[in-house]
Amino acid sequence: MLGKFNIQKLSLLKPSSGLRAIIANTGWLFADRILRMGIGIFVSIWVARYLGVEQFGILNYATAFVALFSTLSTLGLNSIVIRSIVRDPENREQILGTTFWLKLFGGVVSLLLSVATIVVMRRDDTLTIYLVSILASVGIFQSFDTIDLWFQSQVKSKHSVIAKNTAFAVAALLKVLLISFKAPLLAFACVTLTEVSLGAVGLIIAYRIQGYSLRWWCWSISLAKDLLKESWPLILSGLSVMIYMKIDQIMLGEMVGNEAVGVYSAAARISEVWYFIPMAIASSVTPSIFAAKEVSEALYYRRLEQLLRLLVLISIVIALPMSLMSGTLITMLFGNGYAEAGKILAIHIWASLFVFMGVATSSWFIAEGLSEFSLRRTLIGAITNIILNFLLIPGYGGVGAAIATVISQAFASFLSNASHPKTRKIFHIQVKSLFCFRL
């Protein structure tokens, strides 16, 4: 008689029902991100125009600063928890409960470290200290994203989408009202905290509607140790990712000024908005990739190759026209005050190629138990980015930071995999994906 895990695993591998579930789940995630992309970009542009280059730069500096510590609130647990639930669904309450308390503790630590560090760095900059304090509080409420991990493991992300999009819509409306009433900068940070808080409430309601309760969750010290033992390389890896994705804005702020951050952030906002695509596709496909490994190595690698080829193709289709139209796009959206962001966008958008490749291969590192190599490659990317920013920002400003971002992403997500025998297999698959788009 098949156990519950085997039944679930087979359902993920069935050509018809499994594929339908993946497509439906991906559709909900795309609907979520497309809504966020459409409304979010519109509202962000409106906010950028309202605040002006300097204040928009201060807000993005604070956001980037908090992001450096955000991995402490997630603890690198997401993929590991999804895999654990797929493998052992009967132990769901213990896995979810332990994950929640770990994330809550991580959120508190992230808040304390963020505030302490910004106070040391900018002791006399009261506005930035307040912004960081408000934005860093988000990590505490993100502990409820544990519920989202359950929905992802069941390929039922529509419940998370509905909960979070309701909160997002409320936050977008509040930002419009703030602009109408000429609110100060701090109010916009408070809206970000409000959005995450409402999203947490929505997830709890969705979880209860599905017939579950947070009261069933329980803590396990042994499971916590096991999760952290496996996730600590991913924590450091996540920190490295945040460094090479956000350190450019922080270094621009320290080496050039807030206006440079504002201009650069406008370009990065347009460039990074597309990153939802690999996240949505990979989060739906990852459970079936984990299940495929338990059944057939050939099926497992075939699904990985298909995912890589798809994401590489999508990234090129996005980057090429965006690069060519960057100047016109920036001035049309943000106004002439942000005109310099056009040059930055034309370069920065090509980082998406390597970001998409990195997302596609992340499940491989988890499935193969090679988390330490995931850490290794992201450390290479972070160090490369810091060095290149030091060399390029003084002479080229935001353009230099964009060049540093693209090169560091290439090292982190692609080139570093060629440096060790255990990761060369995925490197060869990545190389093939650049020249073969047949799905």
Secondary structure, DSSP 8 states (H G I E B T S, - for coil): ---HHHHHHHHHH-TTHHHHHHHHHHHHHHHHHHHHHHHHHHHHHHHHHHHHHHHHHHHHHHHHHHHTTTHHHHTT-HHHHHHHHHH-GGGHHHHHHHHHHHHHHHHHHHHHHHHHHHHHH-TT-HHHHHHHHHHHTHHHHGGGGHHHHHHHHTT-THHHHHHHHHHHHHHHHHHHHHHHTT--HHHHHHHHHHHHHHHHHHHHHHHHHTT--GGG----HHHHHHHHHHHHHHHHHHHHHHHHHHHHHHHHHHHT-HHHHHHHHHHHHHHHGGGHHHHHHHHHHHHHHHHHHHH-HHHHHHHHHHHHHHHHHHHHHHHHHHHHTHHHHHHHHH-GGGTTHHHHHHHHTTHHHHHHHHHHHHHHHHHTT-HHHHHHHHHHHHHHHHHHHHHHHHHHHHHHHHHHHHHHHHHHHTGGGGGSTTTHHHHHHHHHHHH----
